[in-house]
Amino acid sequence: MKVNLEILSSAYRLGEISIELPRIKELVPHMMTRRRLTKAAKICVELLHSVEHFEGGRILCGSAFGELETTANILNAIDKEEPLSPTDFQNSVYNTAVSYLSILYHNQNEILTISSGDKTALNVLKAGALKALDGDTLLLLCFETLDITGIEQVNHCIDYLESGVALVVRVTEREATLRLQKSELKGIPNSISEMLHVAQNAPQLERAIIEVNL
């Protein structure tokens, strides 16, 4: 089965160490609320405000590693036999970032988080294609936040430790105008690659449409 998705809007952010988010105080003015947000949640807030044609609705999110910093904090505490932080515990689940996003903007629609290793972005697109058959407009997100203490000991292939991609999509009967493939940019996480390729190339097309094979 094939489903064609029109890319209504797209955005992406990449950081070799971390992504600069100069607008976060403006976008989330309440200090205590802002302090509760994880780095991934802040990236998602930035991406949401960088796309158009999405006024609330269903959100599909993907990440291969999730909230890596909070997971590392939990493992370090266990290793040192220290008490676990309740905040780290609640922020360690994979849907933390998109859940904060829904709470911030009072979005009561369906959210779904997918983690599929290197195939994460591709599976977010496939799930988005299925959901889009209902006829509504969806927000697709992918992120990775890998900037943790000691990451250099295990990372030898990823140059962009923080990354985020957003696509606003809807189903269409028109023919595809953009091939779905991995991004040619070196050093990005494989888990965001297909969505990054779309976000990099869609703005150059009058109508960006991809064909998703289910």
N, C-alpha and C positions, 0 to 999 in steps of 0.2 A: 504494500500500500504506500502511495506517495501523497504527501500533503505539501502544498506550497504556502509559504509564509511571507507576507509583505513586512518589511522592516520599516516601521513608521518613524522610528527615532533610535539613536544609538549613542553610547558614550563609553569611554574606558579611561582608566587611570593606571599608571605603572610607576613603581618606585623601586630603585635598586636596593635601598635599605627600607625606607618607609615612604608612604604617599603623603605629600603635603596636602593638608586640608584647611586652607586659610579661611574658608567660609563657615566652618563648623559652629563657631560662636553665634554667627548670624542665623544659621539654619536651625540650631537648637539653642535658643537664648537662655533657657532655664539651666542654671549652673549645675544643680544637683542631678537633673535628668541627664545632662551632657556627661557628667562624671560617671554615670552608671553604664554608659554605652561602651561596648567593646570596640576595638579598632575596626573590626569587620563591619560592625553596625554603623560606624561613622562613615566608612567608605560607601556603604549602601545608601546612606542619607545623601552623600555628595552625588552619587550616581543618579538617584531619583530626581534630584534637582537639576541634573544636567541633560535629562531627556524631555521630550515633549510628547503630547498626545496620550498621556496616562494620568487620569484624574482619580485613580483608585480602582481597584479590581483585584483579580487573582494574580498572585505572584509565585513564580517558580524560581527557586534558588539552588545553586550548586557549589560544592566545595569538596575537594579531595581530602583536605586536612582539617577543615573546620577551624574552630577557635584554638589554634595551636598553643598560644601563649598560656591560656587558662589551663589547658590540658597539661602542659609542661609544669605549671605551678602545682597542680594536684599531684603529679608524679614525684616532683621534688619534695613535697611535704610528706608523702608516704615514705620516700626513701630516707628522709631525716627523722621520721617518726614524730612529725609535728602535726598539730591540729589542721584539718582541712578548712580552707576558707569557704564559707557558705556562698559568697559571691562568685568565687571561681567555680564552685560546683554547679551553680545554676547557669553560669555562662559557658559551660563546657560543651553543651549539647549543640548539634549541628544547625539547628534552626534558630539559634539565639539571635543572630544578626537580623534576619528577616522578621522575627517576632517583635524585636524592638521597633523595627520600621513600621509594622502594622499598629503597634501601640501608639507610637508618636503621631501617626496621621489618621488614627481612628478608622483604620481599614479593617472591616469585619468580614472581608471576603476570604476565600480559600487561600492558604499558603502551603507550599510543598517544598521540602528541601531534599535534594538528591546528592549522594556521594558515591561516585563510581570510579575512583582513581583517575587514571589518564583519560577515561571516557566520560568524565563528568559533564563537560560542556556539550558534547554530542548528545548525551542522554537528557540533558535539560532541554535541548532543542526538540528532541523526539517527544518528550512529555508535553512540551509547549504546543507542538503540532497537534497532538491528540486533544489537549484541552481547548485549543483554538477552534476546533470543529464545532464547538457550541456557538460560535459566532461573536464572542466578545473579544476585547483587546486585553492582552496579557503583558506583564512585565517579567522578563527573564533576567536573572542576575547570576553572575559567577564571581567568586572572590577567593583569594588565598592571602593569608597573613602569616608569613613564615619567619619574620624577624624576631627570633627568640635567642636568648643567651646560649651560646655554644652551637648555633646552627652551622657555623663554618666547619665544624668537625664532621658533619654528615652530608653537607650539601656541596656537591662538586659540579653541578650542571645548571642550576637555576640562578640567573643573574638578577632577576626582578623578584625580590623577596615579598613584596606586596603588590597586589594586582586586583583589579575589579573591572567587570564588563557588564553593561546593561543594554538590553534590546527591548523595544516595545514592538509587539508583533500582532498581526491578525491574519486569519486565513484568507486566501484569495484563489480565484480560478485562473488568474493570469499566469503566463509562462515565466519560468525562472530566468532571472537576469544576472544572477551572481552564483557562482559555483561554491558549494559548501565544502570546505577543506580546512586543513590546519593553517595557522598563521605562519608566514615565512620569517617572522621576527625570532631571532635566536635568544635563548636564555629565559624564555617565559615558562611557567608551569604548563605541562601538557594538558592539565585539567581545565584550562580556560581557552585553549588554542582555537577551536572551531568558532566559538563566539567572538573571540578577538578578531579573527579574520573577517567576520561579517562586519563588526563595528569599524574596522579600519577601512573597509572598501565601500560600505553602503552609502556614505555621504557623497561619493563621487557619481552616483547613479541617480537618474531622475526618479526611477522607481526600483528600489532594491527588493528583489524577490528571490528566496532560496527554496530549493526542493529538498524536502526531508523524507528520507526513506525509512519507513517504520518496519 
